[in-house]
Amino acid sequence: MKKKNEKIKHGRVMDKFFNNQINKIFDVQKVEKSLGEKYLINGQKIKDHKKEILNGTLERYCIDEECEIIILKTMGKLKQTLINPKGTYKNIRLLYCFGGEATFLSLTHEGIQRDFYLKKGELLIQRASSEINKYEISGNNFEFITIEFYLDKLISNLLKITGWEKIKQWKEKNLNIFEPGNFYYGKLNMEIEVLMKEIQNITIIRSINKYLNLKAKIFQLLPMILDMQTNLVEIMPVSSLEIVNKTKEIIKRYSISEMPMIKDLCKMMNISRYQLHTSFKKIEGISISDYIQKKKMEHGKFLLSSTDKTILDIANEIGYENPSKFSEAFKKYFGILPNKFRKNI
């Protein structure tokens, strides 16, 4: 009986936390809903920043004791910090983007930072952890659904129909692959994407039948996603310096004209474009695009001063098919046309 009361008490704390967060970060108006909570967003509260225009809706549905969902739809620029509530967490979180894009940052109590980027059609999976202190979110016209599965309740109910050994095997195969606190890009297939779209289309719940339909699809989704997750791409807590040094090592392997594109660099290192961009800004003071351009321009300058190659040949060697484009880029970078630079040597 004591454990039951503790669970109820914990649930009330989470409800209080949710409501407090909403009122601290958004200007909201609560709308009466019989099967959930709905808030109209009429702005956001940002300390020490220019206030951005933001409108939208936020809905929350407690599907049952095993699961709840939050649906956020915004129009405008979103920039907020969410403080992670204190407590013991045993839940799996699915975050799926229906529209727009956003960058996220999580910061642990020990100061470990993880950055990740989410755009339309992408899924993030996290096994929640009390080690995380806060999340920072920055997005534009961002629309997503968060689905929380409470493992304690899920396993407790499973024990009513099967033995602990089977549950233990299921946990080792499906849940232990997720390290608490870390984020993973989830693998998707057509069936999951269709189901996500169906969930999006029935989230306006006005009847018990709609509620039961949503609940059925949510619990159909979890095993489908878990079955897909092998060889997960984990978003590791790699430092900015490590990312920059590794990027430079990769670039050195290629000739200037064959340097990999930014999306290929991200793929090679299993990081997001946002992580790569912010790491270079932090360590080098310039973006990854500017760094690559700098390499090309300095190599072009070296060829102009140390060889008799034509402007056309030099342009082709550093990746420009059109010599006029190279001349334009060179002048923009050094303030002088390449032929005039060569004459002044």
Secondary structure, DSSP 8 states (H G I E B T S, - for coil): -HHHHHHHHHHHHHHHHHHHHHHHHEEEEEE--SSSEEEEEEEE--TTS----EEEEEEEEEEETTEEEEEEEEEEEEEEEEE--SS---EEEEEEEEEEEEEEEEEETT--EEEEEEETT-EEEEE--TTEEEEEEEEEEEEEEEEEEEHHHHHHHHTTTS-HHHHHHHHHHHTTTS-TT-EEE----HHHHHHHHHHHHT-S--SHHHHHHHHHHHHHHHHHHHHH-SS-EEE----HHHHHHHHHHHHHTS-GGG---HHHHHHHHT--HHHHHHHHHHHTSS-HHHHHHHHHHHHHHHHHHH----HHHHHHHTT-SSHHHHHHHHHHHHSS-HHHHHHT-
